[in-house]
C-alpha cells in the first residue's frame, strides 16, 4: 500500500499562444518557437510546469531528446504580466503544425522535486557537478516503510491553448 498527499493549486490562464523566432536569433536558420503570454496572480507564490504537443505528440517524453520538465516559480515576476515566454525554446516548429501548450499549477513541494531531479539528470560531468542520488518524492510505502518508493504523486489544474503555426 502506498500513500501520498498533494495540494491542488489554481492555475493562471494562458492569455495567448503565438509563434516567434527565438529572441536574438536568426529566424531563417533557427526557426520559430511556440510563445505564450500570461499574467501571474499577485500576492501568492505560484509554481508552474509546462507540456508541449506538436501534431499530438508530446515533446518531453522518456524516448525523446528533451527529458527535463520545464518548471518555474514566480519569484522574479510575482503579480506581473509575462510576455513572449518560450517554455520550449529549444524546439522549433514548422508552418502547418498544430501546437498545444499546457500550463500546470504545481505545489512548491512538486517544484522542489522537479528542480532536484533536473539537477541530478542535467549534470555537467565536471569535478564540481552534483553526484547522482535518488530524489525523494512524496510517495510513502506503508506496507514496507523501509522500502523507499520512487516518484511523485501530483494533482494540477491545467490551462491550455492550441494554435496552428502560420
C-alpha distance (Angstrom), angle and dihedral (degrees) to the residues before:
residue distance angle dihedral
X1 . . .
X2 3.80 . .
X3 3.79 130.0 .
X4 3.80 134.7 -166.0
X5 3.77 136.2 166.8
X6 3.79 126.3 -153.1
X7 3.80 137.7 167.5
X8 3.83 124.5 -125.9
X9 3.80 111.9 -133.6
X10 3.81 127.2 -168.1
X11 3.81 114.6 -110.2
X12 3.79 127.0 -137.8
X13 3.81 113.4 -120.9
X14 3.80 122.1 -110.6
X15 3.80 103.0 -116.0
X16 3.81 97.2 -162.3
X17 3.80 141.5 -1.4
X18 3.80 117.0 -156.7
X19 3.79 140.0 145.4
X20 3.82 129.5 -104.4
X21 3.75 139.6 157.3
X22 3.79 114.5 -97.3
X23 3.80 109.1 -86.1
X24 3.83 112.0 -90.9
X25 3.79 92.1 6.8
X26 3.78 134.2 113.8
X27 3.81 107.4 -104.8
X28 3.81 91.9 -159.4
X29 3.80 92.0 63.9
X30 3.77 102.9 22.7
X31 3.80 104.1 42.3
X32 3.78 130.4 -142.8
X33 3.79 130.0 -64.6
X34 3.78 134.4 -147.5
X35 3.81 106.0 -99.8
X36 3.81 130.0 -167.5
X37 3.79 139.5 -166.8
X38 3.80 122.8 -155.6
X39 3.79 140.6 159.5
X40 3.77 115.3 -126.4
X41 3.83 114.0 -142.3
X42 3.81 113.3 -108.2
X43 3.77 125.8 -123.9
X44 3.81 99.2 25.4
X45 3.77 133.2 81.9
X46 3.81 107.7 -113.5
X47 3.78 129.9 -170.3
X48 3.80 126.2 -164.5
X49 3.80 140.5 -164.6
X50 3.83 124.7 -171.3
X51 3.80 137.2 -153.7
X52 3.78 127.1 -170.0
X53 3.80 127.5 -160.4
X54 3.80 122.8 -168.1
X55 3.81 113.3 -162.3
X56 3.80 87.9 -18.2
X57 3.83 96.3 -51.2
X58 3.79 117.9 117.7
X59 3.80 111.0 -126.3
X60 3.83 96.3 -151.7
X61 3.79 110.8 58.8
X62 3.83 137.9 127.1
X63 3.81 91.8 -98.7
X64 3.84 96.6 50.0
X65 3.79 131.9 81.9
X66 3.81 90.0 -114.6
X67 3.80 107.8 70.6
X68 3.80 104.3 149.4
X69 3.80 116.2 93.6
X70 3.80 116.8 -126.9
X71 3.82 107.2 -121.8
X72 3.79 133.6 159.2
X73 3.76 143.8 169.8
X74 3.81 122.1 -133.7
X75 3.80 92.7 -124.8
X76 3.83 92.8 121.6
X77 3.82 98.2 38.9
X78 3.83 106.8 28.8
X79 3.81 109.1 163.1
X80 3.80 94.4 -0.1
X81 3.75 134.9 116.1
X82 3.81 111.7 -101.9
X83 3.80 111.7 -148.4
X84 3.79 132.6 -171.0
X85 3.82 95.2 2.7
X86 3.79 114.3 168.5
X87 3.81 106.6 -165.4
X88 3.81 90.3 -178.1
X89 3.80 99.4 38.2
X90 3.80 91.9 154.6
X91 3.81 93.7 60.5
X92 3.79 118.3 78.5
X93 3.80 120.5 -156.0
X94 3.81 127.6 -151.5
X95 3.77 133.6 -137.7
X96 3.81 112.9 -80.6
X97 3.80 96.4 22.7
X98 3.80 119.6 127.2
X99 3.81 112.8 -129.8
X100 3.80 124.8 -163.8
X101 3.80 119.5 -170.0
X102 3.78 119.9 -167.2
X103 3.79 121.3 -165.5
X104 3.80 115.3 -162.4
X105 3.79 128.7 -164.0
X106 3.78 110.0 -133.6
X107 3.78 134.1 -177.1
X108 3.79 122.7 -108.7
X109 3.82 88.7 -110.7
X110 3.82 91.4 56.0
X111 3.81 90.7 46.3
X112 3.83 89.2 53.0
X113 3.82 90.0 48.8
X114 3.82 93.0 52.4
X115 3.80 91.7 43.3
X116 3.82 90.8 53.6
X117 3.80 91.5 44.2
X118 3.81 90.1 51.3
X119 3.81 89.9 51.3
X120 3.80 89.8 54.0
X121 3.81 97.2 45.9
X122 3.80 99.4 37.9
X123 3.81 99.3 53.3
X124 3.77 119.5 152.4
X125 3.83 96.1 -138.5
X126 3.80 90.5 -125.2
X127 3.81 123.0 135.6
X128 3.81 86.4 -105.5
X129 3.83 95.4 51.5
X130 3.78 122.7 119.5
X131 3.82 111.3 -94.0
X132 3.81 116.8 -121.7
X133 3.79 115.0 -95.8
X134 3.76 136.2 154.5
X135 3.79 114.0 -88.9
X136 3.81 114.9 -133.5
X137 3.78 115.2 -126.2
X138 3.78 129.4 -172.4
X139 3.83 96.9 -96.9
X140 3.81 116.8 108.1
X141 3.80 126.4 -165.3
X142 3.82 102.9 -133.3
X143 3.81 94.5 179.9
X144 3.82 93.8 54.2
X145 3.83 108.7 15.0
X146 3.82 91.6 -177.0
X147 3.85 90.4 60.5
X148 3.80 104.4 80.2
X149 3.78 116.1 -138.1
X150 3.81 118.7 -135.4
X151 3.79 126.1 -139.3
X152 3.76 139.5 31.7
X153 3.80 128.6 -89.6
X154 3.79 109.9 -144.3
X155 3.77 140.7 177.7
X156 3.81 122.1 -162.4
X157 3.74 144.2 174.3
X158 3.80 111.8 -130.3
X159 3.80 133.8 -145.4
X160 3.79 115.4 -167.5
X161 3.80 139.8 -172.3
X162 3.79 129.2 -177.0
X163 3.79 127.4 -164.1
X164 3.79 139.5 160.6
X165 3.81 117.8 -123.6
X166 3.84 108.4 -114.1
